[in-house]
Amino acid sequence: MSEQQDFATHIVDLLEPFGYCEARRMFGGYGIFHQELMFGLITRGSLYLEADAESRADFVAEGSSAFIYLKKN
């Protein structure tokens, strides 16, 4: 099992109190889903969670940064 897969499994285990969540391979990482809704992404050893206008300030206050996708070329 890869380190990234271990991390995805760990995150899903931590989310168990919120209901069934699963990690699915995608984009070279893992998408984190709850009830078919993707709300998180694990890539390059980091977990990124979906934020909205209301929650964004809370994430920033905790030191989180936004996920930025840079295309090759």
KOLVEX-17220 format. One record per residue: x, y, z of N, C-alpha, C in turn; residue in one letter. Coordinates in steps of 0.1 Angstrom, whole numbers, always signed. Each point is the difference from the previous one (the first is absolute). Example, Ala and Ser with C-alpha at 12.3 -4.5 7.8 and 13.67 -1.06 7.14 Angstrom:
2
+132 -57 +78 -9 +12 +0 +9 +12 +0 a
-4 +11 -7 +9 +11 +0 -8 +11 +8 s
***
This chain:
73
+9 -12 +0 -9 +12 +0 +9 +12 +0 m
-3 +10 -8 +8 +12 -2 -2 +9 +12 s
+9 +9 +2 -1 +10 +11 -13 +9 -2 e
-2 +4 -12 -12 +8 -3 -13 -8 +2 q
+0 -13 -3 -12 -8 +2 -2 -2 +15 q
+11 -1 +8 -1 -1 +15 -6 +13 +5 d
+4 +11 -5 -5 +13 +5 -15 +1 -3 f
-4 -4 -12 -14 +1 -4 -8 -9 +9 a
+4 -12 +3 -7 -9 +9 -1 +6 +14 t
+11 +6 +5 +0 +7 +13 -11 +11 +0 h
+0 +8 -10 -10 +11 -1 -14 -5 +1 i
-3 -10 -8 -13 -6 +0 -4 -6 +14 v
+10 -6 +6 -2 -5 +14 -4 +12 +10 d
+7 +11 -2 -3 +11 +9 -13 +6 -2 l
-6 -1 -13 -13 +5 -3 -11 -9 +3 l
+3 -11 +5 -11 -10 +4 -11 +5 +8 e
+2 +9 +10 -11 +6 +8 -10 +8 -9 p
+4 +4 -11 -9 +8 -9 -9 -8 -9 f
+2 -13 +0 -7 -9 -9 +10 -6 -10 g
-5 -9 -8 +9 -7 -10 +7 +9 -10 y
+13 +0 +0 +8 +7 -10 +9 -10 -7 c
+4 +3 -11 +9 -9 -8 +10 +9 -7 e
+12 -6 -3 +10 +6 -8 +1 -8 -13 a
-1 +8 -11 +1 -6 -14 +12 +6 -7 r
+7 -9 -7 +12 +5 -8 -5 +9 -11 r
+7 +11 -1 -3 +10 -11 +10 +11 +0 m
+3 +5 -12 +9 +11 -2 +14 -3 +6 f
+4 -12 +0 +13 -4 +6 +0 +0 +15 g
-11 +2 +6 -2 +0 +15 -12 -7 +3 g
-7 +5 +10 -13 -6 +5 -10 +11 +2 y
-12 -2 -5 -12 +8 +3 -6 -5 +13 g
-5 +8 +9 -7 -4 +12 -14 +3 -2 i
-9 -10 +2 -14 +1 -3 -8 -3 +12 f
-12 +7 +1 -10 -4 +10 -14 +1 -8 h
-7 -11 +0 -13 +0 -7 +2 +4 -15 q
+10 -5 -7 +2 +3 -14 +5 +15 -2 e
+2 +7 +10 +4 +14 -2 +15 +1 +4 l
+8 +4 -10 +15 +2 +3 +2 +13 +7 m
+6 -1 +12 +3 +12 +8 +14 +2 +4 f
+8 -9 -4 +15 +1 +3 +8 -7 -11 g
+13 +4 +0 +9 -6 -9 +14 -2 +7 l
+5 -11 -2 +14 -3 +6 +9 -1 -12 i
+10 +9 +0 +10 -1 -11 +13 +5 +6 t
+11 -6 -4 +14 +3 +4 +1 +1 +15 r
-7 -9 +7 +1 -1 +15 -8 +11 +8 g
-8 +7 -7 -8 +10 +7 -15 -3 -3 s
-8 +4 +10 -15 -1 +0 -5 +14 -3 l
-9 +2 -10 -6 +12 -3 -15 -2 +1 y
-7 +9 +8 -14 -2 +2 -8 +12 -7 l
-12 -3 -4 -8 +9 -7 -4 +11 +10 e
+1 +13 -4 -3 +11 +8 -10 +9 -7 a
-8 +7 +7 -9 +10 -6 +2 +14 +6 d
-7 +9 -5 +2 +14 +5 +0 +1 +15 a
-9 -8 +6 -2 +1 +15 +12 -7 +7 e
+5 -11 -5 +10 -8 +8 +14 +4 -4 s
+2 +7 -11 +13 +3 -5 +9 +7 +10 r
-5 +10 +7 +7 +7 +10 +5 -9 +11 a
-8 -10 +4 +4 -9 +11 +12 -9 -5 d
+0 -4 -12 +11 -8 -5 +13 +9 -1 f
-1 +12 -4 +11 +9 -1 +5 +3 +14 v
-8 +2 +10 +4 +3 +13 +8 -12 +6 a
-3 -12 -4 +7 -12 +4 +13 -3 -8 e
+3 +9 -9 +12 -1 -8 -1 -8 -12 g
-12 -3 -5 -2 -8 -12 +2 +9 -12 s
+3 -6 -11 +1 +8 -13 -8 -7 -10 s
-4 +7 -10 -8 -5 -11 +7 -10 -9 a
-7 -9 -5 +6 -9 -10 +0 +7 -14 f
+12 +0 -6 +1 +6 -13 +6 -10 -10 i
-7 -2 -11 +4 -9 -10 +7 +7 -11 y
+12 -5 -2 +8 +6 -11 +2 -10 -11 l
-5 +3 -12 +2 -9 -11 +14 -1 -5 k
+5 -11 -5 +13 -1 -6 +0 +8 -12 k
+11 +7 -3 +2 +8 -12 -9 +12 +2 n
***
